Amino acid sequence: MNTNHKSQKRQLRVLTAIPKLKRAIAEIRARGETIALVPTMGALHEGHLSLVRLAAKRADRVIVSIFVNPTQFAPHEDLNTYPRTFAADQAALEETATDIIWAPSVATMYPEGFATRVVPEGAATVGLEDKFRPHFFAGVATVVAKLLIQCEPDVALFGEKDYQQLKVVTQLARDLSLPTKIVAGPIIREPDGLALSSRNRYLSPPERATAPVLHRVLKECAAAIAAGKPLGSALRHGRETITKTGFALDYLEARDAETLVPVGTSSSGKIRLLVAARIGTTRLIDNVGV
Ligand code: PAF
């Protein structure tokens, strides 16, 4: 970081065109300053804002991208109804250490004739989110590669809530020799344990009251495994509890915390427990370390 320039005030700019973004980046670089990127799809909540605050500690200038990426939604998913709250997002970022909102249109990101996709393997093909959302990681990898190339950040921050995504993006930056360091931000939770998510606003009051069960089960499973209970029975019990509470469970799995491959026993390195379940029409994901 260039500490000479740290005192320079932030003046939030909203940019929507690549030439203007490149000019702004050139100005930042000409001052010898570093850049952090926080990629988002908007509908910002405290989880995103915590990443922005982390970003401001890691670099002189902070770019927050807001782009609801159509290529990571399947036709039956919530692209059209995904919350779009640009004015509120901008107001929140005015108060939260942001220099640039990068808000390209779909036509800017995917112009007529666009024909290149980044299709990740490794952590993107371990049978978690990829099994239930087969289109998802190619969409995420393609847009994240584009955002990293467009914004040229020194660091980019991703929340641990999307744990598989974090691993996929980390591998992507490494595999494509991108000069950006991928940094993880912790999951931010409601007081009752529910992980913050833009999709929580879809929950009806009774669904919202039930939703913290996911985190409670993750914590109980993690404690049981740490205390030596066999993985199989800890997970079986957790799956039963989630299903009995009224969720449609996609998965509750124990995986190697780095590679996300299945772990056979509780003694094979660091373990991450990951869950995805639907309540009503809302799909929630969460995870904890053991
Ligand atoms: O986590 C998200 O909000 C999105 O998947 C991301 C990383 C911004 C890509 O569209």
Residues whose N, C-alpha, C, O or C-beta is under 5 A from the ligand:
A	BS01	PAF	P39 T40 M41 F67 N69 V140 V143
